[in-house]
């Protein structure tokens, strides 16, 4: 690990979209879609469900307060993550084979 600190000027501006992207990225990683720092893909479905649930709460609590772009981005992320979660859960269940 480097002793260098990231330049805060290089960070994107805080936004609702970046929050959704961060949580969706964590869910994708937990679904095994993104390898970890060690290069390994390790699905962790309960953790994926946790991040998807967090996005659902965000959707519920911000209902009526989002721009069209924010609303559509959150809806699309949740839809895709939910479908992937169902697929991964079915694939992990030996009874479904």
Backbone as a chain_set.jsonl record, in Angstrom:
{"seq": "XXXXXXXXXXXXXXXXXXXXXXXXXXXXXXXXXXXXXXXXXXXXXXXXXXXXXXXXXXXXXXXXXXXXXXXXXXXXXXXXXXXXXXXXXXXXXXXXX", "coords": {"N": [[0.839, -1.18, 0.0], [0.524, 2.197, -0.784], [1.982, 5.205, 0.558], [0.993, 7.495, -0.37], [-1.527, 9.929, -0.468], [-4.802, 10.159, -1.86], [-5.537, 12.647, -4.297], [-7.8, 14.961, -3.448], [-9.027, 16.64, -5.202], [-9.339, 15.173, -7.458], [-11.483, 13.565, -7.079], [-14.841, 12.682, -7.95], [-17.645, 14.952, -7.972], [-19.81, 14.945, -5.165], [-22.874, 13.275, -5.432], [-26.29, 12.276, -6.028], [-26.422, 10.326, -7.983], [-23.816, 9.285, -7.899], [-23.839, 8.115, -5.395], [-25.771, 6.094, -5.738], [-24.433, 4.622, -7.721], [-22.204, 3.788, -6.241], [-23.329, 2.087, -4.251], [-24.584, 0.235, -5.94], [-22.36, -0.806, -7.222], [-21.105, -2.094, -5.094], [-23.02, -4.042, -4.601], [-22.874, -5.441, -7.035], [-20.276, -6.417, -6.882], [-20.568, -8.117, -4.661], [-22.305, -9.914, -5.788], [-20.612, -11.297, -7.336], [-19.815, -10.323, -9.763], [-17.789, -8.577, -10.146], [-14.355, -8.735, -9.762], [-12.428, -9.027, -6.715], [-9.805, -7.104, -5.039], [-7.749, -8.93, -5.042], [-8.146, -10.27, -7.346], [-9.868, -12.379, -7.324], [-13.088, -13.83, -7.778], [-15.758, -13.784, -5.792], [-18.766, -14.714, -4.971], [-21.127, -13.397, -2.711], [-23.965, -13.79, -1.632], [-25.824, -13.06, 0.52], [-24.723, -10.595, 1.304], [-24.928, -9.175, -1.07], [-27.719, -8.997, -1.256], [-28.163, -7.345, 0.931], [-27.045, -4.863, 0.059], [-28.703, -4.382, -2.144], [-31.134, -4.156, -0.821], [-30.58, -1.825, 0.625], [-30.487, 0.044, -1.455], [-33.152, -0.138, -2.198], [-34.427, 0.947, 0.042], [-33.458, 3.534, -0.131], [-34.724, 4.275, -2.497], [-37.424, 4.18, -1.676], [-37.459, 6.133, 0.374], [-36.826, 8.456, -0.983], [-38.8, 8.892, -2.762], [-40.631, 10.797, -5.028], [-38.989, 12.976, -4.744], [-36.904, 13.095, -6.509], [-35.024, 13.905, -9.479], [-35.994, 13.307, -12.896], [-33.923, 11.932, -14.197], [-32.417, 10.947, -12.013], [-34.335, 9.301, -10.772], [-34.863, 7.421, -12.839], [-32.299, 6.275, -13.123], [-31.886, 5.055, -10.615], [-34.076, 3.269, -10.564], [-33.44, 1.63, -12.779], [-30.955, 0.546, -11.986], [-31.734, -0.9, -9.692], [-33.573, -2.733, -10.815], [-31.927, -4.24, -12.587], [-30.035, -5.291, -10.758], [-31.694, -6.782, -9.061], [-32.679, -8.759, -10.839], [-30.282, -10.044, -11.518], [-29.586, -10.97, -8.979], [-31.635, -12.837, -8.478], [-31.077, -14.672, -10.538], [-28.477, -15.524, -9.756], [-29.03, -16.598, -7.266], [-30.695, -18.735, -7.909], [-28.875, -20.231, -9.419], [-27.087, -20.952, -7.451], [-28.538, -22.654, -5.889], [-28.826, -25.984, -5.313], [-31.15, -27.509, -5.592], [-32.568, -26.362, -7.631], [-31.531, -27.242, -9.951]], "CA": [[0.0, 0.0, 0.0], [1.313, 3.409, -0.915], [1.758, 6.239, 1.564], [0.418, 8.652, -1.029], [-2.941, 10.178, -0.258], [-5.428, 10.566, -3.116], [-5.79, 14.067, -4.45], [-9.253, 15.127, -3.315], [-9.545, 17.356, -6.371], [-9.608, 14.181, -8.5], [-12.715, 12.844, -6.768], [-16.029, 13.287, -8.568], [-18.514, 15.687, -7.052], [-20.817, 14.124, -4.487], [-24.179, 13.396, -6.081], [-27.178, 11.141, -5.831], [-26.019, 9.294, -8.949], [-22.602, 8.608, -7.439], [-24.247, 7.278, -4.263], [-26.414, 4.913, -6.32], [-23.377, 3.85, -8.373], [-21.366, 3.172, -5.218], [-24.071, 0.966, -3.675], [-24.78, -0.764, -6.998], [-21.061, -1.44, -7.412], [-20.906, -3.022, -3.976], [-23.918, -5.177, -4.843], [-22.318, -6.2, -8.154], [-19.113, -7.135, -6.35], [-21.077, -9.193, -3.814], [-22.919, -10.908, -6.683], [-19.543, -11.999, -8.032], [-19.659, -9.766, -11.101], [-16.566, -7.773, -10.152], [-13.35, -9.38, -8.904], [-11.863, -8.254, -5.621], [-8.439, -6.619, -5.269], [-6.864, -10.077, -5.263], [-8.499, -10.856, -8.63], [-10.81, -13.484, -7.155], [-14.523, -13.559, -7.824], [-16.339, -14.505, -4.659], [-20.14, -14.29, -4.71], [-21.616, -13.395, -1.32], [-25.35, -13.408, -1.898], [-26.46, -12.282, 1.592], [-24.213, -9.225, 1.252], [-25.548, -8.566, -2.247], [-29.093, -8.665, -0.869], [-28.082, -6.197, 1.839], [-26.858, -3.641, -0.732], [-29.921, -4.182, -2.931], [-32.12, -3.648, 0.136], [-30.24, -0.428, 0.916], [-30.96, 0.834, -2.592], [-34.621, -0.118, -2.121], [-34.785, 1.925, 1.079], [-33.173, 4.844, -0.718], [-35.805, 4.531, -3.449], [-38.641, 4.444, -0.913], [-37.345, 7.371, 1.152], [-36.663, 9.621, -1.855], [-39.912, 8.898, -3.713], [-41.219, 12.111, -5.264], [-38.006, 14.03, -4.54], [-35.79, 12.9, -7.427], [-35.202, 14.341, -10.862], [-36.302, 12.176, -13.767], [-32.681, 11.202, -14.429], [-32.092, 10.218, -10.778], [-35.362, 8.269, -10.61], [-34.635, 6.374, -13.842], [-31.044, 5.599, -12.812], [-32.108, 4.193, -9.457], [-34.972, 2.186, -10.992], [-32.708, 0.722, -13.666], [-29.957, -0.176, -11.181], [-32.439, -1.878, -8.86], [-34.126, -3.791, -11.661], [-30.829, -5.102, -13.046], [-29.459, -6.011, -9.614], [-32.668, -7.786, -8.597], [-32.694, -9.864, -11.801], [-29.02, -10.768, -11.333], [-29.655, -11.661, -7.694], [-32.491, -14.01, -8.666], [-30.316, -15.636, -11.348], [-27.374, -16.075, -8.964], [-29.613, -17.414, -6.194], [-31.128, -19.987, -8.552], [-27.679, -20.984, -9.814], [-26.423, -21.45, -6.235], [-29.432, -23.604, -5.229], [-28.743, -27.291, -5.975], [-32.489, -28.042, -5.848], [-33.125, -25.767, -8.839], [-30.842, -27.805, -11.113]], "C": [[0.879, 1.237, 0.0], [0.981, 4.388, 0.197], [1.113, 7.477, 0.964], [-1.082, 8.737, -0.748], [-3.56, 10.581, -1.591], [-5.649, 12.074, -3.128], [-7.308, 14.271, -4.449], [-9.86, 15.889, -4.479], [-9.891, 16.391, -7.501], [-10.893, 13.401, -8.25], [-13.892, 13.504, -7.478], [-16.855, 14.014, -7.508], [-19.507, 14.714, -6.42], [-22.165, 14.367, -5.157], [-25.008, 12.167, -5.759], [-26.766, 10.0, -6.754], [-24.77, 8.561, -8.479], [-22.892, 7.724, -6.227], [-24.883, 5.978, -4.763], [-25.358, 4.022, -6.973], [-22.501, 3.129, -7.354], [-22.068, 1.94, -4.617], [-24.296, -0.142, -4.701], [-23.47, -1.506, -7.275], [-20.753, -2.441, -6.32], [-21.787, -4.259, -4.144], [-23.375, -6.056, -5.962], [-21.102, -7.014, -7.706], [-19.576, -8.335, -5.511], [-21.782, -10.28, -4.635], [-21.866, -11.711, -7.445], [-19.334, -11.511, -9.447], [-18.361, -8.999, -11.264], [-15.555, -8.467, -9.246], [-12.862, -8.434, -7.811], [-10.454, -7.812, -5.953], [-7.446, -7.746, -5.548], [-7.164, -10.787, -6.585], [-9.499, -11.987, -8.544], [-12.249, -12.984, -7.215], [-15.154, -14.427, -6.755], [-17.763, -14.031, -4.407], [-20.492, -14.413, -3.223], [-23.045, -12.863, -1.379], [-26.036, -12.685, -0.751], [-25.993, -10.819, 1.608], [-24.795, -8.481, 0.049], [-26.978, -8.133, -1.927], [-29.123, -7.446, 0.04], [-27.941, -4.893, 1.046], [-28.067, -3.353, -1.605], [-31.027, -3.633, -2.034], [-31.843, -2.187, 0.497], [-30.698, 0.489, -0.217], [-32.483, 0.929, -2.598], [-35.106, 0.893, -1.086], [-34.566, 3.333, 0.562], [-34.277, 5.234, -1.697], [-37.09, 4.923, -2.72], [-38.594, 5.818, -0.235], [-37.211, 8.621, 0.284], [-37.794, 9.753, -2.876], [-40.526, 10.302, -3.809], [-40.233, 13.261, -5.123], [-36.817, 13.948, -5.496], [-36.088, 13.532, -8.777], [-35.534, 13.099, -11.693], [-35.077, 11.305, -14.007], [-32.306, 10.365, -13.201], [-33.049, 9.054, -10.566], [-35.106, 7.102, -11.56], [-33.357, 5.592, -13.548], [-31.189, 4.629, -11.659], [-33.0, 3.015, -9.825], [-34.238, 1.155, -11.843], [-31.691, -0.101, -12.874], [-30.636, -1.252, -10.341], [-32.998, -3.03, -9.684], [-33.028, -4.774, -12.083], [-30.251, -5.923, -11.899], [-30.414, -7.084, -9.092], [-32.703, -8.993, -9.533], [-31.417, -10.702, -11.67], [-29.021, -11.559, -10.033], [-30.494, -12.938, -7.809], [-31.744, -15.074, -9.465], [-29.221, -16.302, -10.524], [-27.897, -16.976, -7.844], [-30.069, -18.756, -6.756], [-29.932, -20.854, -8.908], [-26.993, -21.606, -8.6], [-27.249, -22.517, -5.523], [-29.388, -24.956, -5.951], [-30.103, -27.878, -6.315], [-33.076, -27.504, -7.152], [-32.488, -26.334, -10.102], [-31.453, -29.105, -11.546]], "O": [[1.876, 1.297, 0.721], [-0.136, 4.412, 0.714], [0.731, 8.399, 1.684], [-1.797, 7.737, -0.79], [-2.918, 11.275, -2.379], [-5.915, 12.688, -2.094], [-8.005, 13.803, -5.349], [-11.063, 15.802, -4.724], [-10.649, 16.743, -8.404], [-11.343, 12.654, -9.119], [-13.945, 14.728, -7.599], [-16.767, 13.723, -6.316], [-19.98, 13.78, -7.068], [-22.549, 15.508, -5.417], [-24.495, 11.155, -5.281], [-26.763, 8.839, -6.346], [-24.671, 7.345, -8.641], [-22.251, 6.687, -6.055], [-24.569, 4.895, -4.269], [-25.382, 2.804, -6.801], [-22.099, 1.987, -7.578], [-21.459, 0.877, -4.494], [-24.209, -1.324, -4.369], [-23.483, -2.71, -7.534], [-20.205, -3.511, -6.584], [-21.36, -5.379, -3.866], [-23.408, -7.282, -5.857], [-20.932, -8.164, -8.111], [-19.037, -9.434, -5.641], [-21.843, -11.436, -4.214], [-22.191, -12.689, -8.119], [-18.733, -12.216, -10.258], [-17.886, -8.794, -12.381], [-15.859, -8.758, -8.09], [-12.881, -7.212, -7.964], [-9.952, -8.112, -7.036], [-6.429, -7.539, -6.21], [-6.521, -11.784, -6.916], [-9.939, -12.506, -9.57], [-12.573, -11.883, -6.771], [-15.088, -15.654, -6.813], [-17.962, -13.042, -3.701], [-20.185, -15.416, -2.578], [-23.3, -11.671, -1.203], [-26.791, -11.749, -1.017], [-26.78, -9.916, 1.892], [-25.115, -7.296, 0.143], [-27.394, -7.032, -2.286], [-30.016, -6.607, -0.075], [-28.642, -3.921, 1.329], [-28.425, -2.19, -1.79], [-31.773, -2.743, -2.442], [-32.777, -1.401, 0.657], [-31.229, 1.572, 0.026], [-33.039, 1.964, -2.964], [-36.08, 1.609, -1.316], [-35.387, 4.222, 0.787], [-34.712, 6.385, -1.724], [-37.76, 5.882, -3.102], [-39.569, 6.569, -0.268], [-37.455, 9.73, 0.759], [-37.751, 10.619, -3.749], [-40.89, 10.906, -2.8], [-40.6, 14.413, -5.356], [-35.828, 14.656, -5.312], [-37.245, 13.678, -9.17], [-35.367, 11.972, -11.227], [-35.177, 10.078, -14.018], [-31.921, 9.204, -13.337], [-32.627, 7.95, -10.221], [-35.127, 5.941, -11.149], [-33.333, 4.372, -13.707], [-30.678, 3.51, -11.712], [-32.715, 1.881, -9.441], [-34.398, -0.05, -11.647], [-31.582, -1.311, -13.072], [-30.164, -2.388, -10.284], [-32.897, -4.187, -9.277], [-33.187, -5.988, -11.951], [-30.005, -7.119, -12.054], [-29.979, -8.174, -8.722], [-32.752, -10.132, -9.067], [-31.473, -11.931, -11.707], [-28.52, -12.682, -9.982], [-30.108, -13.99, -7.298], [-31.775, -16.251, -9.106], [-29.055, -17.52, -10.587], [-27.282, -17.99, -7.516], [-29.847, -19.797, -6.138], [-29.965, -22.071, -8.723], [-26.385, -22.67, -8.709], [-26.732, -23.216, -4.651], [-29.863, -25.064, -7.082], [-30.204, -28.676, -7.247], [-33.981, -28.116, -7.72], [-32.864, -25.949, -11.209], [-30.992, -29.712, -12.512]]}, "num_chains": 1, "name": "protein.A"}
